[in-house]
C-alpha cells in the first residue's frame, strides 16, 4: 500500500512522492506504478497519479508488455487519461523497446595520444577560433563522452576546471584527456596552457580523476603533453 493514498501526491512525505523518491533513492527504488505516475504527471480530483497508474497496470495484469500493446484509444478509455498522457505512455514504452534492441556502443579504447587525436581532430582542426574539449574515460580507458568545455577567440579560450570535473563526476569518469586547438597552427603550448594543465591535473589528483594527457591540435598535427613528458 502507498502511504496517504487518499491525499494528493503533494501532501505525501517527500520520500513517498515518485519524483522526489527517484531523486533521493534512485530509479530502481520505484515500482512500475510510481514510474508510470511520473509519466502521467497528475491524476484527477479523486485519484492520485499513482492510483491511476495502479488501475491501468491492474487492467493489464501488471505486465508492461501487455501495457505496451494498448493503443492511444485504448488508454484514453481510462478516466483521467487524455490524448497527451496516452501518447506519453506509448512513447516511453517504445523507447524501452528500442533500448532493448539497441546494441551497446563499441567504445574506443585510448591507448596513445594518437588515439585521442583521431577522435578529437575532426571536432577542432578546421575551427577558426579556439575550443577546449575533454575526453571522458572509464577505468579501462574506454571513451564515455567527448565534451566541448568552452569556446574562445583566435588566441585563447576561458576554461573553468570546476566545470570539467563536474561533468567528469556526473559521467562517472575515472580519467580524462584535455584537448584544445591552435588556429594559428603553432603547436607549442603557451605558458598559460602549461599552468592550466598543471592546475587541472592537481585538482584531478584530489578528486581521484587522472588527467592522462593534454593534446594541442593544429594544421593536421598535434602536440601531446604526455608524449613530451611535461604532464
NORRA-V566453 format. One record per residue. RES is the residue in three letters. PSI is psi in degrees with one decimal (999 if undefined). OMEGA is omega in whole degrees, 0 to 359 (NA if undefined). BURIAL is # if it has 9 or more other C-alpha atoms within 8 Angstrom, else .. Layout:
res=RES psi=PSI omega=OMEGA burial=BURIAL
res=RES psi=PSI omega=OMEGA burial=BURIAL
This chain:
res=UNK psi=144.4 omega=177 burial=.
res=UNK psi=142.3 omega=181 burial=.
res=UNK psi=144.3 omega=174 burial=.
res=UNK psi=43.3 omega=187 burial=.
res=UNK psi=-25.6 omega=182 burial=#
res=UNK psi=-8.8 omega=182 burial=.
res=UNK psi=153.7 omega=175 burial=.
res=UNK psi=150.7 omega=182 burial=#
res=UNK psi=-34.7 omega=181 burial=.
res=UNK psi=-21.6 omega=181 burial=.
res=UNK psi=-9.8 omega=181 burial=.
res=UNK psi=160.4 omega=170 burial=#
res=UNK psi=145.3 omega=187 burial=.
res=UNK psi=-37.2 omega=181 burial=.
res=UNK psi=-21.1 omega=184 burial=.
res=UNK psi=-6.8 omega=177 burial=#
res=UNK psi=131.8 omega=186 burial=#
res=UNK psi=-47.4 omega=183 burial=#
res=UNK psi=-47.6 omega=180 burial=.
res=UNK psi=-36.8 omega=179 burial=#
res=UNK psi=-39.8 omega=179 burial=#
res=UNK psi=-43.1 omega=180 burial=#
res=UNK psi=-43.9 omega=186 burial=.
res=UNK psi=-37.0 omega=189 burial=.
res=UNK psi=-9.7 omega=180 burial=.
res=UNK psi=159.5 omega=186 burial=#
res=UNK psi=-31.5 omega=183 burial=.
res=UNK psi=-15.0 omega=180 burial=.
res=UNK psi=-12.3 omega=184 burial=.
res=UNK psi=143.4 omega=175 burial=#
res=UNK psi=169.2 omega=176 burial=.
res=UNK psi=-40.1 omega=181 burial=.
res=UNK psi=-40.1 omega=180 burial=#
res=UNK psi=-40.3 omega=178 burial=#
res=UNK psi=-41.9 omega=178 burial=#
res=UNK psi=-36.5 omega=179 burial=#
res=UNK psi=-35.9 omega=177 burial=#
res=UNK psi=-40.4 omega=177 burial=#
res=UNK psi=-40.1 omega=181 burial=#
res=UNK psi=-36.6 omega=178 burial=#
res=UNK psi=-40.6 omega=181 burial=.
res=UNK psi=161.3 omega=176 burial=.
res=UNK psi=-124.8 omega=178 burial=#
res=UNK psi=-175.0 omega=182 burial=.
res=UNK psi=-34.9 omega=184 burial=.
res=UNK psi=5.4 omega=186 burial=.
res=UNK psi=128.6 omega=177 burial=#
res=UNK psi=166.7 omega=177 burial=#
res=UNK psi=-35.2 omega=179 burial=#
res=UNK psi=-41.5 omega=178 burial=#
res=UNK psi=-42.6 omega=179 burial=#
res=UNK psi=-42.8 omega=179 burial=#
res=UNK psi=-41.6 omega=179 burial=#
res=UNK psi=-37.7 omega=180 burial=#
res=UNK psi=-41.2 omega=179 burial=.
res=UNK psi=-44.5 omega=181 burial=#
res=UNK psi=-37.7 omega=178 burial=#
res=UNK psi=-37.6 omega=180 burial=.
res=UNK psi=-30.2 omega=181 burial=.
res=UNK psi=17.3 omega=179 burial=#
res=UNK psi=28.3 omega=183 burial=.
res=UNK psi=36.9 omega=182 burial=.
res=UNK psi=117.7 omega=184 burial=.
res=UNK psi=-29.2 omega=178 burial=.
res=UNK psi=-42.1 omega=177 burial=.
res=UNK psi=-37.7 omega=177 burial=#
res=UNK psi=-39.8 omega=182 burial=#
res=UNK psi=-15.9 omega=180 burial=#
res=UNK psi=-12.8 omega=182 burial=.
res=UNK psi=141.5 omega=178 burial=#
res=UNK psi=174.6 omega=176 burial=.
res=UNK psi=-45.9 omega=181 burial=#
res=UNK psi=-35.8 omega=177 burial=.
res=UNK psi=-45.4 omega=182 burial=.
res=UNK psi=-34.4 omega=182 burial=#
res=UNK psi=-7.9 omega=176 burial=#
res=UNK psi=-19.0 omega=177 burial=.
res=UNK psi=128.2 omega=178 burial=.
res=UNK psi=127.5 omega=182 burial=.
res=UNK psi=-6.6 omega=179 burial=.
res=UNK psi=112.6 omega=174 burial=#
res=UNK psi=-175.6 omega=183 burial=.
res=UNK psi=-41.8 omega=183 burial=.
res=UNK psi=-44.7 omega=180 burial=.
res=UNK psi=-38.8 omega=178 burial=#
res=UNK psi=-43.1 omega=179 burial=#
res=UNK psi=-39.8 omega=179 burial=#
res=UNK psi=-44.2 omega=180 burial=#
res=UNK psi=-48.0 omega=182 burial=#
res=UNK psi=-41.1 omega=179 burial=#
res=UNK psi=-42.2 omega=181 burial=.
res=UNK psi=-42.9 omega=180 burial=.
res=UNK psi=-33.7 omega=177 burial=#
res=UNK psi=-37.8 omega=175 burial=#
res=UNK psi=-41.2 omega=178 burial=.
res=UNK psi=-41.0 omega=179 burial=.
res=UNK psi=-44.1 omega=180 burial=.
res=UNK psi=-33.8 omega=178 burial=.
res=UNK psi=-41.0 omega=180 burial=.
res=UNK psi=-32.9 omega=182 burial=.
res=UNK psi=-24.3 omega=185 burial=.
res=UNK psi=144.1 omega=175 burial=.
res=UNK psi=146.7 omega=177 burial=.
res=UNK psi=144.6 omega=180 burial=.
res=UNK psi=137.4 omega=175 burial=.
res=UNK psi=88.2 omega=187 burial=.
res=UNK psi=131.5 omega=181 burial=.
res=UNK psi=137.8 omega=177 burial=.
res=UNK psi=130.7 omega=179 burial=.
res=UNK psi=115.3 omega=180 burial=#
res=UNK psi=-4.5 omega=180 burial=.
res=UNK psi=168.7 omega=179 burial=.
res=UNK psi=-31.5 omega=180 burial=#
res=UNK psi=-32.0 omega=176 burial=.
res=UNK psi=-45.4 omega=179 burial=#
res=UNK psi=-41.5 omega=179 burial=#
res=UNK psi=-44.1 omega=181 burial=#
res=UNK psi=-35.1 omega=181 burial=.
res=UNK psi=-38.0 omega=189 burial=.
res=UNK psi=-19.4 omega=186 burial=#
res=UNK psi=-34.3 omega=181 burial=#
res=UNK psi=-17.5 omega=178 burial=.
res=UNK psi=-32.7 omega=190 burial=.
res=UNK psi=-14.2 omega=191 burial=#
res=UNK psi=-31.8 omega=183 burial=#
res=UNK psi=8.7 omega=183 burial=.
res=UNK psi=136.4 omega=179 burial=.
res=UNK psi=-0.1 omega=180 burial=.
res=UNK psi=164.0 omega=183 burial=#
res=UNK psi=141.2 omega=171 burial=#
res=UNK psi=148.1 omega=179 burial=#
res=UNK psi=123.0 omega=182 burial=#
res=UNK psi=159.0 omega=176 burial=#
res=UNK psi=131.6 omega=171 burial=#
res=UNK psi=125.5 omega=177 burial=#
res=UNK psi=127.7 omega=184 burial=#
res=UNK psi=153.3 omega=173 burial=#
res=UNK psi=-171.5 omega=185 burial=#
res=UNK psi=-16.3 omega=177 burial=.
res=UNK psi=11.2 omega=182 burial=.
res=UNK psi=25.9 omega=173 burial=#
res=UNK psi=140.7 omega=183 burial=#
res=UNK psi=124.8 omega=175 burial=#
res=UNK psi=-47.2 omega=181 burial=#
res=UNK psi=159.6 omega=167 burial=.
res=UNK psi=132.1 omega=189 burial=#
res=UNK psi=132.4 omega=173 burial=.
res=UNK psi=120.0 omega=184 burial=#
res=UNK psi=-34.7 omega=182 burial=#
res=UNK psi=156.5 omega=176 burial=#
res=UNK psi=148.6 omega=181 burial=#
res=UNK psi=-146.7 omega=180 burial=#
res=UNK psi=-154.3 omega=182 burial=.
res=UNK psi=-28.4 omega=189 burial=#
res=UNK psi=8.4 omega=179 burial=#
res=UNK psi=165.9 omega=176 burial=.
res=UNK psi=149.3 omega=181 burial=#
res=UNK psi=130.5 omega=181 burial=.
res=UNK psi=129.2 omega=179 burial=.
res=UNK psi=109.3 omega=180 burial=.
res=UNK psi=-33.3 omega=180 burial=.
res=UNK psi=-39.1 omega=179 burial=.
res=UNK psi=-41.0 omega=179 burial=.
res=UNK psi=-49.4 omega=185 burial=#
res=UNK psi=-24.7 omega=174 burial=#
res=UNK psi=-46.2 omega=179 burial=.
res=UNK psi=-39.8 omega=179 burial=.
res=UNK psi=-44.3 omega=180 burial=#
res=UNK psi=-42.0 omega=180 burial=.
res=UNK psi=-28.8 omega=181 burial=.
res=UNK psi=9.8 omega=179 burial=.
res=UNK psi=37.8 omega=179 burial=.
res=UNK psi=138.2 omega=177 burial=#
res=UNK psi=-26.1 omega=179 burial=#
res=UNK psi=163.1 omega=182 burial=#
res=UNK psi=157.3 omega=172 burial=#
res=UNK psi=128.1 omega=180 burial=#
res=UNK psi=152.3 omega=178 burial=#
res=UNK psi=137.8 omega=167 burial=#
res=UNK psi=164.6 omega=182 burial=#
res=UNK psi=156.4 omega=171 burial=#
res=UNK psi=100.2 omega=181 burial=#
res=UNK psi=-25.0 omega=180 burial=#
res=UNK psi=-20.2 omega=183 burial=.
res=UNK psi=-12.6 omega=178 burial=.
res=UNK psi=115.8 omega=186 burial=.
res=UNK psi=-10.3 omega=183 burial=#
res=UNK psi=126.9 omega=180 burial=.
res=UNK psi=140.5 omega=177 burial=.
res=UNK psi=168.1 omega=177 burial=.
res=UNK psi=-38.9 omega=180 burial=.
res=UNK psi=-33.8 omega=176 burial=.
res=UNK psi=-44.7 omega=182 burial=.
res=UNK psi=-43.7 omega=180 burial=#
res=UNK psi=-42.7 omega=180 burial=.
res=UNK psi=-41.6 omega=180 burial=.
res=UNK psi=-44.5 omega=179 burial=#
res=UNK psi=-39.0 omega=180 burial=#
res=UNK psi=-44.1 omega=180 burial=.
res=UNK psi=-39.1 omega=179 burial=#
res=UNK psi=-43.0 omega=179 burial=#
res=UNK psi=-41.5 omega=178 burial=.
res=UNK psi=-39.4 omega=178 burial=#
res=UNK psi=-38.5 omega=178 burial=#
res=UNK psi=-38.7 omega=180 burial=#
res=UNK psi=-27.5 omega=182 burial=.
res=UNK psi=2.3 omega=183 burial=.
res=UNK psi=36.4 omega=174 burial=.
res=UNK psi=111.6 omega=186 burial=#
res=UNK psi=136.9 omega=172 burial=#
res=UNK psi=106.4 omega=187 burial=#
res=UNK psi=-30.7 omega=185 burial=.
res=UNK psi=162.9 omega=169 burial=#
res=UNK psi=116.4 omega=184 burial=#
res=UNK psi=127.0 omega=175 burial=#
res=UNK psi=128.7 omega=185 burial=#
res=UNK psi=137.6 omega=177 burial=#
res=UNK psi=134.7 omega=177 burial=#
res=UNK psi=49.0 omega=176 burial=.
res=UNK psi=19.6 omega=176 burial=.
res=UNK psi=171.8 omega=179 burial=.
res=UNK psi=161.9 omega=177 burial=#
res=UNK psi=130.7 omega=181 burial=#
res=UNK psi=121.6 omega=177 burial=#
res=UNK psi=-39.9 omega=181 burial=#
res=UNK psi=-43.9 omega=181 burial=#
res=UNK psi=-34.4 omega=182 burial=.
res=UNK psi=-3.1 omega=176 burial=.
res=UNK psi=25.1 omega=181 burial=.
res=UNK psi=13.7 omega=179 burial=.
res=UNK psi=999 omega=NA burial=#
